[in-house]
Amino acid sequence: MTMRFKHWIKIGVLGILLVFVGVKFVSQLGGQSATAFSDAFVVFARSLIALLLLALVFFASFFLAPEAPSSNPKAVKMAGWFFGGSLLLIVLAVLVVNPLGLYGFHLFPQLANGLKQEKVQYYQQQEQAAEVVILGSSRTLTISPAYIQDTLGYSAFNLGLSGVTPVELSLLGEMITADAGKTPLVTLIEVSPSNLRPMQDAQLTEVPLELLPYMSGRQAASMGLSRYLALFNLYQFSETLYVLQYFGENRTPQNYWQVQPDGYSLYYPPDTLEEALARQLGERDTLNPCQYYTKDGDAIFDQLTSLAEENDMALVFYFSPIHPTFQTEYLDESADYKWCKRIFDEVVAEAAASPNVYYLDLSDAATAGLETDGNGFYDGFHITPASADKLIDALAPTITEAYQYARSLRGGQP
């Protein structure tokens, strides 16, 4: 190997390092104005460059060492097979194990994101449409449809998704109203300032495949691209290794939520309420509760309100209870949150001006009569099943009013 070639190899390694640092810097700029493709490209580039760096370090150490032979076709061929085979093995492992439920099948246990697909499948398998559908984030998962049936007499389904994004809420809204004969009379939606986020196609990576029929052509293409690029994502590969360590054992990977056929979810908390609050309060200096805010963040409210009007459906927005310690020591200390909350209040008030839209702010735990110990909260904003029942009791008069109004819109008796 000539000195000139060695020189260019070293320059190439340095160039790759600089590109990697640059891509990482760009990916930290917020990306709110970035396109779906550029966001996906950053994920792909960061993962692929990490693999290339590993390959180049090995190549440089193997071929640039003084004692290494300058020309060894067999060694070059073996190195090529090694790195090519390694990359292929990584991709196949991610695809087959499918730890985040991105590729439509369940050969191995899946982690939290896989539960999204499972819950949507349960909803689509219903023989009869639920009269009340619950949408929202993981704060809704402990709401029991059976309790709504027992106390209010309405059939219900919990379609809340952990880490739900505005684009997922939009697609879920399209799904539950796609068949006029199965459109719910009332949709109960948990909302908070975190909903004031951009509806970008880049968020489609972990959307359940069952929602594909309700996407635009651009969204479907974006989801296909992002899932292909996710095959090269080193984070997903690490999750694959995590799942594989349980293969052949009579236990499954740590997964705190367990979904039931009606969407209700059992929760297995990893720590006590005190430990969870301490962990969350420790994030005060690094986590901005309104970091995803966008001036177009009211788009999801406009779309859901339009769907309700078009389908003679009533919406009940509610702000889920927050633990008072988390409220006073975290949210109240954030000037950004106060600013974001003020905008959120204005957006929801505007949506609730429609006669078939209702809103209740139950963020104060005392308003819903919730306990603030371990019997009432799992952490700063996840409530226990007992608290979820009390939450439904507080919402019951509004749900009933909304139900009767929707019945009157459809020509039934209020």
Secondary structure, DSSP 4 states (H G I P E B T S, - for coil): --HHHHHHHHHHHHHHHHHHHHHHHHHTS--TT--HHHHHHHHHHHHHHHHHHHHHHHHHHHHSSTTS-S--HHHHHHHHHHHHHHHHHHHHHHHHH-TTS-SS--SS---TTHHHHHHHHHHHT-SS--SEEEE-SGGGTT--HHHHHHHH---EEE---TT--HHHHHHHHHHHTSSGGG--SEEEEE--GGG-----GGGGTTS-GGGGGGS-HHHHHHHHHHHHHHTT-HHHHHHHHHHHTTTTSSS----SEEE-TTS-EEE--SS-HHHHHHHHHTTTTT--TTTT--TTTTHHHHHHHHHHHHTT-EEEEEEPPB-HHHHHHTGGG-HHHHHHHHHHHHHHHHHTTSTTEEEEE--BTTTTT---STTTBSSSSPBPHHHHHHHHHHHHHHHHHHHHHHHHHTTS--
